Amino acid sequence: MLRKIIKIDEDKCNGCGACAAACHEGAIEIIDGKAVLTREDYCDGLGDCLPECPVDAIHFEEREAPAYDEAAVLAAKQKKMKEQGETIPYTGCPGTKSRQIARPETENRPLSAVAPQMPASQPTPASQLGQWPCQIKLAPVNAPYFNRAKLLVAADCTAYAYANIHEEFMKGKVTLIGCPKLDAVDYSEKLMEIIKHNDIKSVTILRMEVPCCGGLVAAAKKALEGSGKFIPWQIVTVSIDGRILED
């Protein structure tokens, strides 16, 4: 997949090891006196190593590289700590830790419970987000909530344009959101891995009417084709004024 990843200038590198120490993912090692990115799938693209380099030998580049494998990083850390006779808790970014969200059948509360100045007769709409994270880029491929899931692949803007997105589209589904224009990535490989390695029951693609959303549709179609599976799927288009458009 095309993504942002570090590049180390071997000519500039003085082998001080500061970058390796700063890399919490264990992607960098010092080999023969030079820093080397030994595991591209361990590099999360956050760049903690960049400001630590005293000779400005590390920069970002965008190129084809394996997707960041958080599970492999954590497994490697746990193995290393176990060998050292220690234990290690979850140490990845707390915001990207995979978790499932339990939703009771009835979750509406009076709006007065959170906003007393509003009429108590108006209920608070319940969130229907069933898992975290929901960004395509951050979602782990083998999360348990993908098992037997109905998948909603939604453009970021649909949540703002369509007021009833939670009840009509997100309810009962695993929701993944993204914007190929803003992220400047091809989601097809990530989506294909999710579909291929999980028992996905259906795929709904929720897009805006604007042309740039075509990239999301193309990625989802490519992922479905590449997965080798025959899964029911549909495309729903939202207008910029918040209406569902007929295809």
C-alpha positions in Angstrom: 0.0 0.0 0.0 1.1 3.6 -0.5 1.8 5.3 2.8 4.1 7.6 4.7 7.2 6.0 6.1 10.6 7.0 7.3 13.7 7.1 5.1 17.2 7.0 6.7 20.1 8.7 4.8 23.0 6.3 5.4 25.6 8.8 4.3 24.5 11.3 7.0 23.8 8.7 9.8 26.5 8.6 12.4 25.2 5.5 14.2 24.5 7.2 17.5 21.4 5.1 18.1 19.2 7.9 19.2 16.5 7.1 16.6 16.5 3.4 17.6 15.9 4.4 21.2 13.2 6.8 20.3 11.3 4.3 18.1 8.8 2.7 20.5 7.8 0.2 17.8 11.2 -1.4 17.4 11.4 -0.7 13.7 15.0 0.6 13.7 18.2 -1.2 14.5 21.9 -0.2 14.4 23.7 -2.5 12.0 27.4 -2.0 11.2 27.3 1.4 12.7 24.3 2.7 10.8 20.6 3.0 11.6 18.5 0.7 9.5 14.7 0.4 9.1 14.6 -3.3 9.6 10.8 -3.8 9.8 8.7 -1.5 7.6 5.5 -3.1 9.0 6.7 -1.9 12.5 6.9 1.8 11.4 3.7 3.6 12.3 4.6 6.7 10.4 4.3 9.0 13.4 8.0 10.0 13.3 9.1 10.0 16.9 12.6 9.3 15.7 12.9 12.4 13.5 13.5 15.0 16.1 16.0 12.8 18.0 18.4 12.5 15.0 21.3 15.0 15.6 22.4 15.0 12.0 19.0 15.3 10.3 19.4 11.9 8.6 15.8 10.8 8.8 12.9 12.1 6.8 9.4 11.0 5.7 8.7 9.7 2.2 5.5 8.4 0.7 6.0 5.0 -1.1 4.7 1.5 -1.4 5.3 -0.3 2.0 3.6 -3.0 4.1 0.8 -1.7 6.3 1.6 -0.9 9.9 1.1 -4.1 11.9 0.2 -3.1 15.5 -0.5 -6.7 16.5 3.0 -7.8 15.4 4.6 -4.9 17.2 2.9 -5.7 20.5 3.7 -9.4 20.1 7.4 -8.5 19.6 7.4 -6.3 22.6 5.8 -8.9 24.8 8.2 -11.6 23.6 11.2 -9.3 24.4 9.9 -8.5 27.8 9.1 -12.1 28.5 12.7 -13.1 27.6 13.8 -10.4 30.1 11.5 -11.8 32.8 9.1 -8.9 32.7 5.5 -8.2 31.6 4.3 -5.5 29.4 0.8 -3.9 29.2 -0.8 -2.5 26.1 1.6 0.3 25.0 0.3 1.3 21.6 -1.5 4.6 21.0 -4.5 4.5 23.4 -6.6 6.2 20.7 -6.1 3.3 18.3 -6.7 0.4 20.7 -9.3 -1.9 19.2 -12.4 -2.3 21.3 -16.1 -3.2 20.9 -18.9 -1.0 22.2 -21.9 -2.7 23.7 -25.2 -1.0 22.8 -28.3 -1.8 24.8 -31.6 -2.1 22.8 -32.9 1.2 24.2 -30.3 3.8 25.0 -32.1 7.2 24.5 -32.1 9.5 27.5 -34.1 12.7 27.9 -32.1 15.6 26.5 -32.6 17.4 29.8 -30.2 14.9 31.4 -27.3 16.4 29.4 -28.8 19.8 28.4 -31.3 21.0 31.0 -32.1 24.1 29.1 -33.6 22.1 26.3 -37.2 20.7 26.4 -37.2 17.4 28.2 -39.6 15.9 25.6 -36.8 15.7 23.1 -34.8 12.4 23.4 -31.1 12.3 23.0 -30.3 10.3 19.8 -28.3 7.3 20.7 -24.9 6.7 19.1 -24.8 3.5 17.0 -21.1 3.3 16.6 -20.3 -0.3 17.6 -16.5 -0.4 17.6 -13.3 1.6 17.9 -11.3 2.8 16.0 -13.5 3.6 13.1 -11.0 5.1 10.7 -10.1 2.8 7.9 -6.4 3.5 8.3 -6.5 2.7 12.0 -8.8 -0.4 12.1 -7.0 -3.7 12.8 -7.5 -6.3 10.1 -8.4 -9.2 12.4 -10.5 -7.4 15.1 -13.1 -9.8 16.6 -15.9 -7.4 15.8 -15.5 -8.1 12.1 -16.7 -11.7 12.6 -20.2 -12.0 10.9 -20.3 -8.3 10.5 -22.3 -6.1 8.2 -19.7 -3.6 7.0 -20.4 0.1 6.4 -17.7 1.9 4.5 -18.6 5.6 4.7 -17.0 8.8 3.5 -16.2 11.2 6.3 -18.5 13.9 5.1 -21.6 11.7 5.1 -21.8 11.9 8.9 -22.2 15.7 8.6 -24.4 15.8 5.6 -26.9 13.1 6.5 -28.6 13.7 9.9 -29.9 10.2 10.5 -26.8 8.3 9.6 -26.6 6.5 13.0 -30.1 5.0 12.8 -30.4 4.3 9.1 -26.9 3.2 8.2 -24.6 2.6 11.3 -27.0 0.6 13.5 -26.1 -3.0 13.5 -23.0 -2.5 11.4 -19.3 -2.1 11.8 -18.5 1.4 10.5 -15.3 2.3 8.8 -14.8 5.9 7.6 -12.3 7.6 5.4 -11.6 10.2 2.8 -9.2 9.1 -0.1 -8.6 12.7 -1.0 -7.6 13.9 2.5 -5.7 10.7 3.4 -4.1 10.5 -0.1 -4.1 6.7 0.1 -5.6 3.7 -1.6 -7.8 1.9 0.9 -8.4 -1.1 -1.3 -5.6 -3.3 0.1 -6.7 -2.6 3.7 -10.4 -3.3 3.0 -9.5 -6.4 0.9 -7.6 -7.8 3.9 -10.5 -7.1 6.2 -13.0 -8.8 3.8 -10.7 -11.7 3.0 -9.8 -12.7 6.5 -13.2 -12.2 8.2 -16.7 -13.5 7.8 -18.2 -10.3 6.4 -21.9 -10.6 5.6 -22.5 -7.5 3.5 -20.9 -4.2 2.5 -22.6 -0.9 2.2 -20.7 2.0 0.7 -22.0 5.4 1.8 -20.6 8.2 -0.3 -21.2 11.8 -1.1 -22.3 13.0 -4.5 -19.0 14.8 -5.0 -16.4 13.3 -7.5 -13.7 12.7 -5.0 -15.9 10.1 -3.2 -15.4 8.0 -6.3 -12.1 7.0 -4.9 -13.8 5.4 -1.9 -16.2 3.5 -4.1 -13.4 2.3 -6.4 -11.3 1.1 -3.4 -14.3 -0.8 -2.0 -15.1 -2.5 -5.3 -11.4 -3.4 -5.8 -11.3 -4.9 -2.3 -14.4 -7.0 -2.9 -13.0 -8.3 -6.2 -9.6 -9.0 -4.7 -11.1 -10.8 -1.7 -12.3 -13.6 -3.9 -15.6 -13.7 -2.1 -19.2 -13.1 -3.3 -20.8 -10.7 -0.7 -23.9 -8.6 -1.1 -23.0 -5.0 -1.5 -24.6 -1.7 -2.3 -23.7 2.0 -2.9 -25.7 4.8 -1.4 -25.1 8.4 -2.4 -25.8 11.4 -0.2 -26.3 14.8 -1.7 -24.5 17.8 -0.2 -27.8 19.1 1.1 -28.5 15.9 3.0 -30.7 13.8 0.8 -30.4 10.2 -0.3 -30.0 10.2 -4.1 -31.5 7.5 -6.3 -28.9 5.7 -8.4 
